[in-house]
Amino acid sequence: MADMKENNMNDGVPSLDETAAEAVRLSVGPRPGAGPEKPRKDRRRIIIGAAAVAVAVLVAGGVCAHRAYESHQASVARQACQSAVADQAKAVKAYKTLLGSDATVAVLKTDAKSVKDAKTVDTLKRAAAVRLPAMVKCDASKAADLDAAAAKAAKASRTVKTDSKALETAVEAVETSKLDKTVADAEALYKATDGKVQDAKTRDALAKAVKARDAGAIAKAVKAVNDSKTAKEKADAEARAKAEQEAAAQAAAAQQAQQTRQRSYPSSGSSSNRSYSSGSTGGQYYSGGSYSGGSSYGGTSSGSSDDDYKINIDDLPVTTNPNCDGQHFCPLG
C-alpha cells in the first residue's frame, strides 16, 4: 500500500534522477541508434532561438552604446566650440569698441605735421585698417569637426586680441608724439619771445606748463604769450609812428623857418643886378652887397673914392616887404 501511494504521488512529475538524465541527454545529444524524440528537438530550437535573440540584443545594445558615446562626445565638442566662438565674439566687440571710441577717432584725425614722429600716424592707420577674421560657426555634427571649429575660433580670437593691443599702442604713440611736438613748439616760443612780450609773467607760466607736460596748460600759456607779444608789437609800432610823426613835424617846422629866413635875407647872388638911384646929378646905388653914394656931373665924379662910401649890408636896417622875392625890384626902406 505504501509503494502504491508513493507511485501515485510521483505520477506526472519527473524525479531528480530523471531531470539530471534529461539534462545530460540535451547536452550530449541523442544516443546512437536512438530514434528522434520530438520534445527534445523542440527544446533545442527554443534554446537556439533564445541564443540568437540574445546575440541580436547584444549587437543592438553595442550599436546603441556606441552611438550614445559618439553623441556625448559631439555634445562636449559643441560646447567647447561655442565657448571658443563666444571668446572670438568678445574679442571682436572689444576691438570695434576701441576703434570707435572718441579718443581713437580724434587721434585718427591727427595730421602728420602736428606730431614729432610722423611714423606713428602711419602705424595708427594700419592698425585701424586690419581685416577682422570671419566668425566661426559650430554647425558640424561630428566631434572631430566641432573640435576643428573650436580651434579655428580660438586662433581668430587670439588674432583679434593682438590687433586690439596694436591699435591701443598706436593710439598712445600718436598722443605721445603729439604732446612731444606741442612741448617742443612751446619751448621754441619761450626762447623766441625773450624781451618781446608786454607781460613777462606770460612766459613764466609757459615755462611752468612745459615742465609739467600739460597740454591744456601749454595751449593756454601759448595763447597768452602770443597775445602779449602782439600787444608789445602794436605798442612799439604806435611808438615808432608817433616818433616819426614828431620828427616829420620838426623837420617841417625847420624847413618853414629856413624858408622864412631866406625871404627875409636875400642872398648876394640874387641881388647882384639891383640898383637904386637918388637923382640925376648925384646918386646912390646898391650892387653886389654894397652901397655906394656919390655925385657926378657931365660924366665926372666928385673926386671921392668908392671905398669911402661902401657900407656892409648886414649893418643896414631890415624891412620886410612881401613883394620882395629876389627876382624883382625891391626899394629899400
VENWOJO-V92594 format. One record per helix or strand of 3 or more residues. SS is the DSSP state (a for helix, b for strand). FROM is the first residue (numbers start at 1). LEN is the number of residues. If there is no record, write none. Layout:
ss,from,len
SS,FROM,LEN
SS,FROM,LEN
This chain:
ss,from,len
a,2,9
a,16,13
a,38,62
a,102,7
a,112,3
a,119,9
a,143,50
a,201,12
a,215,50
a,269,3
b,282,6
b,290,8
a,306,4
a,313,3
